[in-house]
Amino acid sequence: MTPWLVIERLLVYRDAVHQVDEQAIVLEVLPADALYRDLVLAGAPDTADMIDLLVDAAARQVHVRVPDGPPGGTPLPPRATQRVLAYYGTQVDTCEVP
């Protein structure tokens, strides 16, 4: 895994996506846009109807965290990674560059 400069943590639920900080405090609640369903269909493991993701958009990497798994998570399957990065680009990373 490459060194990560900025990691976003997203908790994906059926009806919403929570962007959280290191202590899992909610920073923003975003629309789900079928992300949960798409990730499950693409092979992402869900735990208690939630998918815990670490997103490094610059490196185009997404890892999923599961209980008793490694703290940095494991890579998502490619199709699921592409779906998360597409979602991230439209819903989370909404900064405008002049």
DSSP file (Angstrom, degrees, kcal/mol; ACC not computed):
  #  RESIDUE AA STRUCTURE BP1 BP2  ACC     N-H-->O    O-->H-N    N-H-->O    O-->H-N    TCO  KAPPA ALPHA  PHI   PSI    X-CA   Y-CA   Z-CA
    1    1 A M              0   0    0      0, 0.0     3,-0.1     0, 0.0    60,-0.0   0.000 360.0 360.0 360.0 138.2    0.0    0.0    0.0
    2    2 A T        -     0   0    0      1,-0.1     2,-0.1    57,-0.1    57,-0.1  -0.417 360.0 -86.1 -78.5 157.0    1.3    3.5   -0.9
    3    3 A P        -     0   0    0      0, 0.0     2,-0.5     0, 0.0    -1,-0.1  -0.405  45.7-135.1 -61.8 137.7    1.7    6.2    1.8
    4    4 A W        -     0   0    0      1,-0.2     3,-0.2    -2,-0.1    52,-0.0  -0.832  23.4-177.8-101.1 131.0   -1.6    8.0    2.2
    5    5 A L  S    S+     0   0    0     -2,-0.5     2,-0.5     1,-0.3    -1,-0.2   0.890  78.5  15.5 -89.9 -49.0   -1.6   11.8    2.4
    6    6 A V        -     0   0    0      2,-0.0     2,-0.5     0, 0.0    -1,-0.3  -0.987  69.5-173.6-130.2 122.6   -5.3   12.4    2.9
    7    7 A I        -     0   0    0     -2,-0.5     2,-0.4    -3,-0.2    49,-0.2  -0.964   7.1-160.0-118.0 128.7   -7.6    9.6    4.0
    8    8 A E  E     -A   55   0A   0     47,-2.6    47,-3.3    -2,-0.5     2,-0.6  -0.890   9.4-147.9-103.1 136.5  -11.4   10.1    4.2
    9    9 A R  E     -AB  54  20A   0     11,-0.7    11,-2.2    -2,-0.4     2,-0.4  -0.924  16.9-174.9-106.7 125.6  -13.4    7.7    6.3
   10   10 A L  E     -AB  53  19A   0     43,-2.1    43,-3.2    -2,-0.6     2,-0.7  -0.972  16.6-157.1-120.9 131.1  -16.9    7.0    5.0
   11   11 A L  E     -AB  52  18A   0      7,-2.7     7,-2.7    -2,-0.4     2,-0.6  -0.936  19.3-155.5-104.5 112.1  -19.5    4.9    6.8
   12   12 A V  E     +AB  51  17A   0     39,-3.2    39,-2.2    -2,-0.7     5,-0.2  -0.799  17.1 174.7 -98.1 118.0  -21.9    3.7    4.1
   13   13 A Y  E     -A   50   0A   0      3,-2.8    23,-0.4    -2,-0.6    37,-0.1  -0.637  46.5 -99.4-110.0 171.7  -25.4    2.8    5.3
   14   14 A R  S    S+     0   0    0     35,-0.5    20,-0.3    -2,-0.2    23,-0.2   0.861 120.4  24.2 -59.4 -37.3  -28.4    1.8    3.2
   15   15 A D  S    S+     0   0    0      1,-0.2    17,-0.6    17,-0.1     2,-0.3   0.458 128.0  16.2-114.0  -1.9  -29.9    5.3    3.4
   16   16 A A  E     - C   0  31A   0     15,-0.2    -3,-2.8    16,-0.1     2,-0.4  -0.988  57.8-132.2-162.4 161.6  -27.0    7.7    4.0
   17   17 A V  E     -BC  12  30A   0     13,-2.3    13,-3.5    -2,-0.3     2,-0.6  -0.994  21.0-153.6-121.8 127.2  -23.2    8.0    4.0
   18   18 A H  E     -BC  11  29A   0     -7,-2.7    -7,-2.7    -2,-0.4     2,-0.6  -0.891   4.0-152.6-103.5 123.7  -21.5    9.5    7.0
   19   19 A Q  E     -BC  10  28A   0      9,-2.8     8,-3.5    -2,-0.6     9,-1.6  -0.856  30.6-178.4 -88.7 123.4  -18.1   11.2    6.5
   20   20 A V  E     -BC   9  26A   0    -11,-2.2   -11,-0.7    -2,-0.6     6,-0.2  -0.802  23.4-125.1-126.0 162.5  -16.4   10.8    9.9
   21   21 A D    >   -     0   0    0      4,-1.8     3,-1.9    -2,-0.3    -1,-0.1  -0.185  51.9 -75.3 -92.0-168.4  -13.2   11.8   11.6
   22   22 A E  T 3  S+     0   0    0      1,-0.3    -2,-0.0     2,-0.1    -1,-0.0   0.778 134.0  48.5 -62.9 -27.5  -10.6    9.5   13.3
   23   23 A Q  T 3  S-     0   0    0      2,-0.1    -1,-0.3     0, 0.0     3,-0.1   0.266 120.0-108.1 -95.0  11.4  -12.9    9.1   16.3
   24   24 A A    <   +     0   0    0     -3,-1.9     2,-0.5     1,-0.3    -2,-0.1   0.727  66.4 154.1  67.4  24.6  -15.9    8.3   14.1
   25   25 A I        -     0   0    0      1,-0.1    -4,-1.8     2,-0.0    -1,-0.3  -0.728  51.4-111.0 -81.5 129.9  -17.5   11.6   14.9
   26   26 A V  E     +C   20   0A   0     -2,-0.5    -6,-0.3    -6,-0.2     3,-0.1  -0.437  38.8 173.6 -69.0 125.0  -19.8   12.5   12.1
   27   27 A L  E     -     0   0A   0     -8,-3.5     2,-0.3     1,-0.4    -7,-0.2   0.763  69.8  -2.5 -95.5 -35.9  -18.6   15.5   10.1
   28   28 A E  E     -C   19   0A   0     -9,-1.6    -9,-2.8     2,-0.0     2,-0.5  -0.986  57.6-139.4-157.7 145.3  -21.2   15.4    7.3
   29   29 A V  E     -C   18   0A   0     -2,-0.3   -11,-0.2   -11,-0.2   -13,-0.0  -0.953  28.6-172.7-109.7 125.1  -24.2   13.3    6.3
   30   30 A L  E     -C   17   0A   0    -13,-3.5   -13,-2.3    -2,-0.5     2,-0.1  -0.751  31.7 -90.8-115.3 159.2  -24.4   12.7    2.6
   31   31 A P  E     -C   16   0A   0      0, 0.0   -15,-0.2     0, 0.0    -1,-0.1  -0.417  29.3-137.0 -67.8 146.9  -27.1   11.1    0.4
   32   32 A A    >   -     0   0    0    -17,-0.6     3,-2.4    -2,-0.1   -16,-0.1   0.856  18.8-167.4 -75.6 -35.6  -26.6    7.3   -0.2
   33   33 A D  T 3  S-     0   0    0      1,-0.3   -18,-0.1   -18,-0.2    -1,-0.0   0.852  71.6 -62.7  48.9  41.2  -27.3    7.4   -4.0
   34   34 A A  T 3> S+     0   0    0    -20,-0.3     4,-2.4     1,-0.1    -1,-0.3   0.622 101.7 134.3  63.5  14.5  -27.6    3.5   -4.0
   35   35 A L  H <>  +     0   0    0     -3,-2.4     4,-2.5     2,-0.2     5,-0.2   0.922  67.5  51.9 -61.1 -44.8  -23.9    3.3   -3.0
   36   36 A Y  H  > S+     0   0    0    -23,-0.4     4,-2.3     1,-0.2     5,-0.2   0.951 112.4  44.8 -57.4 -51.8  -24.5    0.7   -0.3
   37   37 A R  H  > S+     0   0    0      1,-0.2     4,-2.5   -23,-0.2    -1,-0.2   0.918 113.2  50.9 -59.0 -45.6  -26.4   -1.6   -2.7
   38   38 A D  H  X S+     0   0    0     -4,-2.4     4,-1.4     1,-0.2    -1,-0.2   0.881 110.6  49.1 -62.1 -38.5  -23.8   -1.1   -5.4
   39   39 A L  H  <>S+     0   0    0     -4,-2.5     5,-2.8     2,-0.2     4,-0.3   0.911 110.8  48.9 -69.2 -42.0  -21.0   -2.0   -3.1
   40   40 A V  H ><5S+     0   0    0     -4,-2.3     3,-1.3     1,-0.2    -2,-0.2   0.922 111.9  49.4 -62.9 -43.0  -22.6   -5.1   -1.8
   41   41 A L  H 3<5S+     0   0    0     -4,-2.5    -1,-0.2     1,-0.3    -2,-0.2   0.800 108.8  54.1 -64.9 -27.9  -23.4   -6.3   -5.3
   42   42 A A  T 3<5S-     0   0    0     -4,-1.4    38,-0.4    -5,-0.2    -1,-0.3   0.427 128.0 -96.2 -87.6   0.8  -19.7   -5.6   -6.2
   43   43 A G  T < 5 +     0   0    0     -3,-1.3    -3,-0.2    -4,-0.3    -2,-0.1   0.563  69.8 150.4 102.3   8.3  -18.5   -7.8   -3.4
   44   44 A A      < -     0   0    0     -5,-2.8    -1,-0.3    -6,-0.1     2,-0.3  -0.569  48.3-118.8 -74.5 135.7  -17.8   -5.4   -0.5
   45   45 A P        -     0   0    0      0, 0.0     2,-0.4     0, 0.0    20,-0.1  -0.546  27.3-155.3 -73.7 136.2  -18.3   -7.0    2.9
   46   46 A D        -     0   0    0     -2,-0.3     2,-0.5     5,-0.1     5,-0.2  -0.900   5.3-161.0-112.2 145.1  -21.0   -5.3    5.1
   47   47 A T  B >  S-D   50   0A   0      3,-2.9     3,-0.7    -2,-0.4     0, 0.0  -0.979  75.7 -18.4-126.4 117.4  -21.1   -5.5    8.8
   48   48 A A  T 3  S-     0   0    0     -2,-0.5    -1,-0.1     1,-0.2     3,-0.1   0.906 126.4 -54.5  53.9  46.1  -24.4   -4.7   10.6
   49   49 A D  T 3  S+     0   0    0      1,-0.2   -35,-0.5   -36,-0.1     2,-0.3   0.816 121.2 100.8  59.4  33.5  -25.8   -3.0    7.5
   50   50 A M  E <   -AD  13  47A   0     -3,-0.7    -3,-2.9   -37,-0.1     2,-0.5  -0.995  57.4-153.0-146.4 142.6  -22.8   -0.6    7.3
   51   51 A I  E     -A   12   0A   0    -39,-2.2   -39,-3.2    -2,-0.3     2,-0.7  -0.982  13.1-150.6-119.0 123.2  -19.6   -0.6    5.2
   52   52 A D  E     -AE  11  65A   0     13,-0.6    13,-2.9    -2,-0.5     2,-0.3  -0.836  22.6-175.3 -98.5 113.2  -16.6    1.2    6.7
   53   53 A L  E     -AE  10  64A   0    -43,-3.2   -43,-2.1    -2,-0.7     2,-0.5  -0.854  24.7-158.3-116.8 145.3  -14.4    2.6    4.0
   54   54 A L  E     -AE   9  63A   0      9,-2.9     9,-2.6    -2,-0.3     2,-0.5  -0.991  22.1-162.3-114.4 122.0  -11.0    4.4    3.9
   55   55 A V  E     -AE   8  62A   0    -47,-3.3   -47,-2.6    -2,-0.5     2,-0.6  -0.922  20.8-179.2-115.1 123.1  -10.7    6.5    0.8
   56   56 A D  E  >> + E   0  61A   0      5,-3.0     5,-2.3    -2,-0.5     4,-0.7  -0.846  10.3 178.1-113.6  89.3   -7.4    7.8   -0.6
   57   57 A A  T  45S+     0   0    0     -2,-0.6     3,-0.4   -51,-0.3    -1,-0.1   0.856  75.4  57.3 -64.8 -36.6   -8.7    9.6   -3.7
   58   58 A A  T  45S+     0   0    0    -52,-0.3    -1,-0.2     1,-0.2    -2,-0.0   0.895 115.5  36.3 -62.6 -39.9   -5.3   10.9   -4.8
   59   59 A A  T  45S-     0   0    0     -3,-0.3    -1,-0.2     2,-0.1    -2,-0.2   0.484 109.3-125.9 -88.9  -4.1   -3.9    7.3   -5.0
   60   60 A R  T  <5 +     0   0    0     -4,-0.7     2,-0.4    -3,-0.4    -3,-0.2   0.908  64.1 137.0  58.0  45.0   -7.2    6.0   -6.3
   61   61 A Q  E   < -E   56   0A   0     -5,-2.3    -5,-3.0    24,-0.0     2,-0.4  -0.955  34.3-173.8-123.7 141.5   -7.4    3.4   -3.5
   62   62 A V  E     -E   55   0A   0     -2,-0.4    14,-2.4    -7,-0.2     2,-0.4  -0.996   5.4-170.4-134.0 129.3  -10.3    2.4   -1.3
   63   63 A H  E     -EF  54  75A   0     -9,-2.6    -9,-2.9    -2,-0.4     2,-0.4  -0.907  12.7-142.9-117.7 147.5   -9.9    0.0    1.6
   64   64 A V  E     -EF  53  74A   0     10,-3.0    10,-2.3    -2,-0.4     2,-0.4  -0.913  11.8-146.7-110.4 136.9  -12.7   -1.6    3.6
   65   65 A R  E     +E   52   0A   0    -13,-2.9   -13,-0.6    -2,-0.4     7,-0.0  -0.850  17.6 179.4-104.5 137.7  -12.5   -2.2    7.4
   66   66 A V    >   -     0   0    0     -2,-0.4     3,-2.1     4,-0.3     7,-0.1  -0.942  41.2 -82.8-130.9 154.5  -14.1   -5.1    9.1
   67   67 A P  T 3  S+     0   0    0      0, 0.0    -1,-0.0     0, 0.0     0, 0.0  -0.280 117.0  11.3 -55.8 141.2  -14.1   -6.1   12.8
   68   68 A D  T 3  S+     0   0    0      1,-0.2    -3,-0.0    -3,-0.0     0, 0.0   0.570 106.6 117.4  64.8  10.9  -10.9   -8.1   13.7
   69   69 A G  S <  S-     0   0    0     -3,-2.1    -1,-0.2     1,-0.2    -4,-0.1  -0.403  80.0 -65.8 -95.0 178.4   -9.3   -7.1   10.4
   70   70 A P    >   -     0   0    0      0, 0.0     3,-2.0     0, 0.0    -4,-0.3  -0.367  45.5-121.2 -64.2 145.1   -6.2   -5.0    9.8
   71   71 A P  T 3  S+     0   0    0      0, 0.0     3,-0.1     0, 0.0    -2,-0.0   0.805 113.6  51.7 -59.3 -30.5   -6.6   -1.3   11.0
   72   72 A G  T 3  S-     0   0    0      1,-0.2   -18,-0.1    -7,-0.0    -7,-0.0   0.448 108.5-136.1 -85.7   0.8   -5.8   -0.1    7.5
   73   73 A G    <   -     0   0    0     -3,-2.0    -8,-0.2    -7,-0.1    -1,-0.2  -0.119  19.9 -79.4  75.7-175.9   -8.5   -2.3    6.0
   74   74 A T  E     -F   64   0A   0    -10,-2.3   -10,-3.0    -3,-0.1    -5,-0.0  -0.930  51.6 -88.8-124.3 150.8   -8.2   -4.5    2.9
   75   75 A P  E     -F   63   0A   0      0, 0.0   -12,-0.2     0, 0.0    -2,-0.0  -0.268  40.2-124.4 -61.6 140.8   -8.5   -3.3   -0.7
   76   76 A L        -     0   0    0    -14,-2.4   -14,-0.2     1,-0.1   -32,-0.1  -0.437  38.5 -88.1 -73.4 156.8  -12.0   -3.3   -2.2
   77   77 A P     >  -     0   0    0      0, 0.0     4,-2.5     0, 0.0     3,-0.4  -0.350  45.5-106.7 -59.7 151.6  -12.5   -5.2   -5.4
   78   78 A P  H  > S+     0   0    0      0, 0.0     4,-2.5     0, 0.0     5,-0.2   0.859 118.0  51.5 -53.0 -43.2  -11.8   -3.0   -8.5
   79   79 A R  H  > S+     0   0    0      1,-0.2     4,-1.7     2,-0.2     5,-0.1   0.905 112.6  45.8 -64.1 -40.1  -15.5   -2.5   -9.5
   80   80 A A  H  > S+     0   0    0     -3,-0.4     4,-2.4   -38,-0.4    -1,-0.2   0.889 110.5  54.3 -68.5 -39.0  -16.4   -1.4   -6.0
   81   81 A T  H  X S+     0   0    0     -4,-2.5     4,-2.6     1,-0.2     5,-0.2   0.929 107.7  49.7 -59.7 -46.0  -13.4    0.9   -5.8
   82   82 A Q  H  X S+     0   0    0     -4,-2.5     4,-2.1     1,-0.2    -1,-0.2   0.889 110.1  51.0 -61.3 -39.1  -14.4    2.6   -9.1
   83   83 A R  H  X S+     0   0    0     -4,-1.7     4,-2.3     2,-0.2    -1,-0.2   0.915 111.6  47.0 -65.2 -43.0  -18.0    3.1   -7.7
   84   84 A V  H  X S+     0   0    0     -4,-2.4     4,-3.3     2,-0.2    -2,-0.2   0.926 111.9  49.9 -65.5 -44.1  -16.7    4.6   -4.5
   85   85 A L  H  X S+     0   0    0     -4,-2.6     4,-2.2     2,-0.2    -1,-0.2   0.880 110.7  50.0 -63.7 -37.3  -14.3    7.0   -6.3
   86   86 A A  H  X S+     0   0    0     -4,-2.1     4,-1.2    -5,-0.2    -1,-0.2   0.932 113.9  45.5 -64.4 -45.4  -17.1    8.1   -8.6
   87   87 A Y  H >X>S+     0   0    0     -4,-2.3     4,-2.8     1,-0.2     3,-0.6   0.935 111.7  52.5 -60.9 -46.9  -19.3    8.8   -5.6
   88   88 A Y  I 3X>S+     0   0    0     -4,-3.3     5,-2.7     1,-0.2     4,-1.4   0.903 106.7  53.3 -56.8 -44.2  -16.5   10.5   -3.8
   89   89 A G  I 3<5S+     0   0    0     -4,-2.2    -1,-0.2     1,-0.2    -2,-0.2   0.776 118.8  33.7 -65.5 -27.2  -15.8   12.8   -6.8
   90   90 A T  I <<5S+     0   0    0     -4,-1.2    -2,-0.2    -3,-0.6    -1,-0.2   0.733 131.4  25.2-100.2 -25.8  -19.4   14.0   -6.9
   91   91 A Q  I  <5S+     0   0    0     -4,-2.8    -3,-0.2    -5,-0.2     3,-0.2   0.770 129.1  25.5-110.9 -33.6  -20.5   14.0   -3.3
   92   92 A V  I  <<S+     0   0    0     -4,-1.4     2,-1.7    -5,-0.6    -3,-0.2   0.892 114.5  52.8-101.7 -53.9  -17.5   14.4   -1.0
   93   93 A D      < +     0   0    0     -5,-2.7    -1,-0.2     1,-0.2    -2,-0.0  -0.609  63.1 144.3 -88.2  81.4  -14.8   16.2   -3.0
   94   94 A T        +     0   0    0     -2,-1.7    -1,-0.2    -3,-0.2     2,-0.2   0.140  19.6 135.8-108.8  19.7  -16.8   19.2   -4.1
   95   95 A C        -     0   0    0      1,-0.1     2,-0.5    -3,-0.1    -2,-0.0  -0.446  49.0-136.5 -68.2 137.6  -14.1   21.9   -3.9
   96   96 A E        -     0   0    0     -2,-0.2    -2,-0.1     2,-0.0    -1,-0.1  -0.816   9.3-145.2 -96.9 135.6  -14.0   24.2   -6.9
   97   97 A V              0   0    0     -2,-0.5    -2,-0.0     1,-0.1     0, 0.0  -0.874 360.0 360.0 -99.7 126.9  -10.6   25.1   -8.3
   98   98 A P              0   0    0      0, 0.0    -1,-0.1     0, 0.0    -2,-0.0   0.515 360.0 360.0 -67.0 360.0  -10.4   28.6   -9.6
